Amino acid sequence: MDGCDEESVEKERVHLRPGSLCDAAPGTLHLLPCEVPGSQPAPVGRFFTPAIRPGPDGLQVSFRGRSLRGEEVAVPPGLAGFVIEMEAGAEAARRRDFEDGRPIHAPVPGD
């Protein structure tokens, strides 16, 4: 990130609140291995509502009118994922979200 000013770097920084990870509800992941050209935002939650149904060869779902086969797989042990959401407001970008009050770029004592 050479040549970036601190303000623009701060806007792109991700903050995690460790306490929020303990109570997170499990989620469902739908992996669709294909390419959808485009770079505009898409309200996926409004338009992608999978209706999974059992079929003769496993699970089936339709995507844009085409039938797809699928399978349910378990997440391997030790693997974790995160759902990251954008917080609104300028104060959210400057807030110290760590329990000990240190920003993410601060060195950890003893490291």
C-alpha positions in Angstrom: 0.0 0.0 0.0 2.8 2.4 -0.7 1.7 5.9 -1.7 -1.6 5.6 0.1 -2.7 8.2 2.6 -3.7 7.0 6.1 -7.3 8.1 5.7 -7.9 6.0 2.5 -6.2 3.0 4.1 -8.5 3.3 7.2 -11.6 3.2 5.0 -10.5 -0.2 3.6 -9.6 -1.7 7.0 -11.6 -4.6 8.4 -12.3 -4.8 12.1 -13.4 -7.9 13.9 -15.1 -8.0 17.3 -14.0 -11.3 18.8 -17.0 -11.4 21.1 -19.4 -11.4 18.2 -17.9 -14.6 16.7 -18.9 -16.7 19.7 -22.7 -16.1 19.3 -22.8 -16.1 15.5 -25.6 -18.1 14.0 -24.7 -20.9 11.6 -25.2 -20.0 8.0 -26.0 -21.8 4.7 -23.6 -21.5 1.8 -24.6 -22.0 -1.8 -21.6 -22.5 -4.0 -22.4 -22.0 -7.7 -19.2 -22.7 -9.7 -19.8 -20.4 -12.7 -18.9 -17.0 -13.9 -21.4 -14.2 -14.0 -20.0 -11.3 -16.0 -20.5 -7.8 -14.5 -19.1 -5.6 -11.8 -22.1 -3.7 -10.6 -23.7 -4.3 -7.1 -26.4 -7.0 -7.1 -29.2 -7.3 -4.5 -28.6 -11.1 -4.4 -30.7 -11.5 -1.3 -33.8 -10.2 -3.2 -33.3 -12.3 -6.3 -31.5 -15.5 -5.3 -33.8 -17.6 -3.1 -32.9 -21.2 -3.7 -35.7 -23.8 -3.4 -33.8 -27.0 -2.9 -35.7 -30.2 -3.7 -34.8 -33.9 -3.7 -34.4 -35.4 -7.2 -33.6 -38.8 -8.6 -29.8 -38.1 -8.7 -29.6 -36.0 -5.5 -30.5 -32.5 -4.7 -31.9 -30.2 -7.4 -32.4 -26.5 -7.7 -33.2 -24.1 -10.6 -31.1 -21.1 -11.5 -32.5 -18.7 -14.1 -34.8 -21.5 -15.4 -32.1 -24.2 -15.7 -32.1 -27.3 -13.5 -28.9 -27.8 -11.5 -27.9 -30.9 -9.5 -26.2 -30.4 -6.1 -25.1 -32.2 -3.0 -24.9 -31.3 0.7 -21.4 -31.3 2.1 -20.1 -30.7 5.6 -17.5 -28.0 6.3 -14.2 -29.8 7.1 -13.1 -29.7 10.7 -11.0 -26.7 11.6 -12.2 -24.6 8.7 -14.1 -21.4 9.6 -15.8 -18.7 7.6 -16.9 -15.1 8.2 -19.8 -13.0 6.9 -18.5 -9.5 6.6 -21.0 -6.6 6.4 -20.3 -2.9 5.7 -21.1 -0.6 8.6 -22.6 2.7 7.7 -21.3 6.1 8.9 -17.9 7.7 9.1 -17.6 7.0 12.8 -17.7 3.2 12.2 -14.5 3.5 10.1 -12.6 5.2 13.0 -14.0 3.2 15.9 -11.7 0.9 17.8 -13.4 -2.5 17.7 -10.9 -4.6 19.6 -11.7 -5.4 23.2 -8.4 -4.0 24.4 -8.9 -0.7 22.4 -5.9 -1.2 20.1 -6.5 -0.5 16.4 -5.8 -3.4 14.0 -2.4 -1.9 12.8 -1.0 -1.6 16.3 1.8 -4.1 17.2 1.0 -6.7 19.8 3.3 -6.4 22.8 5.8 -9.3 22.9 5.5 -10.1 19.1 
